[in-house]
Amino acid sequence: MLAGAGRVVVPCFAAGTLVVNDGTSETQVVNPGLGPLVAAAMSSDGATLVGRDDGTLARIPPQTATIEKVEPFRPATLVPDGIASPEVGNFVVAISTNDRDIGVSETRSSQRYLSFPAQQAPRGGVVAQGQFAFWVNAFGQVRHIDLLQGFHETMVTFGGRVLPGGVGQ
């Protein structure tokens, strides 16, 4: 469930639809036209961003059910639960690529893309706040990246299992 600025959205990942309520007595079922979803997030202003496996995104601005389709940034796979909102109206989108290192793009249509070599991709999604994004990888490393400068580091490595999404600022 996603909530912000009086909006509540329940994404139905398998069906690829969203149940949206903007604080009125009416609830809408919105179909972004992407098919099954792998990630969804909401900004604190109510803007909603959802995506499918190939990195195609759909943005729904606050207080409307209008769909703005965003074509994939580059050939890649959208990381499951790999969308987060670090600040009002902006999103971080994590993609798995064949790159050799982790990278961050310039802002493109209110999104910054984090590209990950497949073996370093987040497990359990990403968390973002301010200029930082946080994640846990398959090696039990809790990592973060500076979204403005691209510097990234391992904060701590845990032995054993790390709870997905259990990191943040």
Secondary structure by P-SEA (a helix, b strand, c coil): ccccccbbbbbbccccccccccccccccccccccccccccccccccbbbbbccccbbbbbcccccbbbbbcccccccccccccccccccbbbbbbbccccccccccccccbbbbbbccccccccbbbbccccccccccccccccccccccccccccccccccccccccc
